[in-house]
Amino acid sequence: MKKKKSFTIRDIAENAGVSPATVSLVLNGKGEISGETRARVLESVSRLNYVPRIAKTGSGGAGTIRFLKIAKHGGTVNRDHSVFVSDYIDGMSLEATSRNYALEVVSFEGQPISAVAETLAGAPIRGVIALGTELSSSDIHMIQGLGFPTVFIDTFYEVVEANFVDMNNEDAVFKVLSRFKQVGFNRIGFVASHTETTNFRLRRDAFFKNMQRLDLKARDYDILSVESTYEGAYRDTCAMLNAGLELAECYFCTNDIIAYGFIKALKEKGIRIPEDVSVIGFDNLPQSATMEPGLTTVEVSKRKIGNLAVTILDDLINTTDTQPPVKILVGANLVMRSSVADLATKALTD
């Protein structure tokens, strides 16, 4: 078996069209290098999967790990999901403290990933946990290119050589559709989003796969697509209703925020939840328990995901051997509330 080539700073320099000294300055966060040149070097680092040697810290403590809260486009990482991200941080913080690490949180909004990666060059940290919600596979390669042990949360790529901790979307969607089938619904709709995130894509794939698995028919006209913000989902749903949308008996919404906007639009049209249409969301955000009616939704332990991310990162930091990628999916529970008809209500409306 042919051994994979280990690229050097000289290789990076040649690929980027700069000197080895410039590459060294970029990787160490030094020098007056233009943003364009820094971006070109970081892109070459990512393209060649260059892994620099990271110096070990002394024995005076485990050191610092950095959490990158990245809102690339803000379609899903925004104020509506601040509680969601806080739960991740709580899980990371508890586990980091127990392992003698300091957790540093750095936020990025609307910045290119090359700029995010550049902040890691020469940083006095032991490892990185990155919120991958809005990241592409190339973004992940670029962040990894700085050579720090890295774990990505809230995203998952089967064929990308990286460490991931995410929710098990397929298992979660199976539980949603199983509940709809148990109640006796035949026409099941899905409120998707055209906002680009991996978890949205995974839930869409899981919807079609599990509809087939449960011997249910997915109809194209029952698959809706809306913006991922509350106002966007509300506005898009209103437009479809005004255009004469014929509603399915029930809908699985890609996340709770979309469900909130969807339900608001339905209620304004006099459509009753759950008597006329049942709805299930995903995330179990706090408002889901207090809205009227209470939203049935999927709960995944964000604290557990944060905890596991630090556990994996600690193993990567303290090993001297090359490790295969670790990819963990955390299971989900369906939290039942009033937005889904029960068997008695379904019988009365039939």
TIMAR-995681 format. One record per residue (C-alpha): y negated, x negated, z negated. Coordinates in steps of 0.05 Angstrom, whole numbers, plus 32768, in hexadecimal, padded with zeros to 4 digits. Layout:
# TIMAR-995681
YXZ
...
This chain:
# TIMAR-995681
800080008000
7FBD7FE48015
7F8F7FD57FDA
7F4C7FF87FDC
7F137FC67FE9
7EE27FB97FB0
7E9C7FB67FCC
7E697F847FB4
7E1D7F847FAD
7E1B7F5D7FEE
7E417F958011
7E107FC87FF6
7DD57F9E800D
7DF17F988053
7DFF7FE28058
7DBA7FF4803F
7D967FBF8068
7D777F9D802B
7D817F5C8005
7DB57F547FCD
7D7B7F477F9E
7D5D7F8B7FAF
7DA07FAD7FA2
7DA47F8A7F5E
7D5E7FA07F4C
7D6D7FE97F5E
7DAE7FEA7F37
7D8B7FCD7EFA
7D4E7FFA7EFF
7D1E7FC07F09
7CEB7FA87F3B
7CB67FCB7F65
7CE57FE97F98
7CCD80237FC3
7CED80677FB9
7D0780668000
7D2A80237FF6
7D4780387FB3
7D6380787FD2
7D828050800C
7DA380207FDB
7DBE80597FB0
7DD9807C7FED
7DFE803D8002
7E1980357FBB
7E33807D7FC0
7E4F80758007
7E7680367FF5
7E8C804F7FB1
7E72800F7F92
7E8380097F48
7E597FD47F23
7E717FB57EE3
7E517FD67EA7
7E477FAA7E6B
7E677FBF7E2A
7E3A7FCF7DEF
7E407FA97DAE
7E687FBF7D71
7E2C7FE07D4F
7E3F80267D67
7E5C804D7DA1
7E1880507DC3
7DF680877DEC
7E1280B77E1F
7DE280DD7E4D
7DE781257E62
7DC581337EA5
7DAD817B7EA9
7DA181817EF3
7D8081BD7F15
7D8481A87F5D
7D6A81EA7F7A
7D6582147F3A
7D8C824E7F57
7DBD824C7F1C
7DA382167EED
7D64823A7ED4
7D46825D7E98
7D7782987E9F
7DB082687E90
7D8F823F7E58
7DC0825A7E24
7DFA82487E52
7DE382007E56
7DD381FD7E0C
7E1C820F7DFD
7E3281D47E27
7E0281A67E01
7E1B81C17DBD
7E6381B07DCF
7E4F816B7DE8
7E24815C7DAC
7E59816D7D78
7E8E81437D9B
7E5E81097DA9
7E4A81077D5F
7E9281067D49
7E9E80CA7D77
7E5F80A57D60
7E3880AF7DA0
7DF080C47DA7
7DE780FB7DDB
7DAA80F57E07
7D9581317E31
7D6C81257E70
7D5581607E9C
7D46815E7EE7
7D2881987F0E
7D2281987F59
7D28814C7F60
7D53812A7F95
7D9681117F7A
7D8280CA7F8E
7D4A80CE7F5B
7D7B80E77F26
7DAA80AE7F35
7D72807C7F34
7D63808D7EEB
7DA880757ED9
7D9F802F7EF7
7D9E7FFE7EBD
7D9C80357E89
7DB380207E43
7DEA80547E40
7E3680547E3D
7E46808F7E69
7E2D80CE7E8B
7E3C81187E8A
7E1B813E7EC3
7E1181887ECB
7E2F81917F10
7E2081DB7F1B
7DF281CF7F57
7E0E818C7F6E
7E31817F7FB1
7E6A814D7FB8
7E3981197FD5
7E0C81237F98
7E4881147F6B
7E5880D57F92
7E1080BD7F8B
7E0E80C77F3F
7E5180A47F38
7E38806A7F62
7E12804C7F28
7E5480397F08
7E4F805C7EC5
7E8B80837EAB
7E7980CA7EC1
7E9281117EB5
7E78814E7EDB
7E7881937EBB
7E6F81D97ED7
7E8A81C57F1B
7ECC81B17F3A
7EE281907F7B
7F2C81897F87
7F29814D7FB6
7EED81277F9A
7EFE80E87F72
7ED880FB7F33
7EE281167EED
7ED681617EE5
7ED881957EAC
7ECD81DB7EC5
7EE282237EB8
7F21823D7ED9
7F01826B7F0B
7F4182837F2B
7F6082977EE9
7F2082B97ED3
7F1982E27F13
7F6382F67F0F
7F5583157ECB
7F19833B7EE6
7F4083587F21
7F7C83677EF6
7F5083917EC8
7F3483B87F03
7F7B83C47F1D
7F9383DA7ED8
7F5C840F7ED5
7F7484287F19
7F3C84127F48
7F50840B7F91
7F0E83F87FB0
7EF583B87F8E
7EB483977FA2
7E9983517F97
7E50833E7F8E
7E4D82F77FA6
7E1082C97FAF
7DF8829F7FE9
7DDD826C7FB7
7E04822C7FC1
7E2C82197F83
7E7582037F7E
7E8782367F48
7E6B826F7F73
7E9682577FAD
7ED382507F80
7ECA82977F65
7EC382B37FAB
7F03828F7FC0
7F2682A87F81
7F1182EF7F90
7F3482F17FD3
7F7082CA7FBB
7F7B82F77F7F
7F6F83377FA4
7FA983237FD0
7FD2830C7F94
7FC883517F73
7FD883767FB4
7F9083907FB8
7F6983977FF9
7F2783727FFF
7EF88396802F
7EC083708052
7E8D83A88045
7E9A83A37FFA
7E8783597FF7
7E3D83547FE8
7E1183167FE7
7DD283107FBD
7DA482DB7FA2
7DBB82BC7F60
7D7D82CB7F37
7D73830C7F11
7D3883227F3C
7D5A830B7F7B
7D9A83317F6D
7D72836F7F5A
7D47836B7F99
7D82835F7FC8
7DAB83977FA9
7D7083C87FB0
7D6A83B57FF9
7DB483C38006
7DB284057FE0
7D74841B8007
7D9984098048
7DD1843A8035
7E05840D8013
7E4484348003
7E59841B7FBF
7EA084077FAB
7EBE84227F6B
7EB383E17F46
7E95839B7F4F
7EA283557F36
7E6083307F34
7E5F82E47F3C
7E3A82DB7EFB
7E1683047EC5
7DD082F87EE0
7DE583167F23
7E06834F7EFE
7DC6835E7ED8
7D9E83637F18
7DD4838B7F3A
7DDA83BD7F01
7D8E83C67EFC
7D8B83D97F46
7DC6840A7F3F
7DA8842C7F02
7D6484357F25
7D8A845B7F5C
7DA984897F27
7DEE84687F2C
7E11846A7EE9
7E35842F7ECB
7E7184367EC2
7E7A847F7ED5
7E6784737F1E
7E7184277F25
7E9283F57EF7
7E7783AE7EF2
7E92836C7ED7
7E69832C7ED2
7E7882E37EC3
7E5C82B57E8C
7E5482E47E4F
7E0A82D57E46
7DEB82F27E06
7DC9832C7E2B
7E0C83457E44
7E1C835E7DFE
7DD983807DF2
7DCA83A17E36
7DD983EB7E42
7E1183F27E51
7E2F83B27E35
7E4883867E6E
7E9283767E73
7E94832C7E85
7EBB82EB7E87
7EB482BC7E4C
7EC382727E54
7EB682437E19
7E7C82187E30
7E8181F27DEE
7EC981E17DFE
7EB581C67E42
7E7F819B7E22
7EB081837DEE
7EE4816F7E22
7EB0814C7E4D
7E9F811D7E13
7EE881127E03
7EF880FD7E4A
7EB980D27E4E
7ECC80AE7E0E
7F10809D7E2B
7EEF80827E6A
7EBE80587E42
7EF380387E17
7F2880277E4B
7F2B7FE77E71
7F5A80037EA6
7F47802B7EE4
7F5580747ED5
7F6880AC7F06
7F3780E67F09
7F3E811A7ED2
7F3481627EE6
7F3881977EB0
7F3081E37EB8
7F22820C7E7A
7F3F82537E77
7F1782937E6E
7F1A82D57E48
7F0283197E5F
7ED083377E2D
7ED683827E32
7E9883AD7E2A
7E7F83EF7E46
7E7083DE7E8F
7EB783EB7EA5
7ED684307EA5
7F13843A7E7A
7F5084617E92
7F3684A27E75
7EF1849C7E96
7F1284897ED8
7F3E84C77ED5
7F0284F47EC8
7EDB84D97F03
7F1584DB7F35
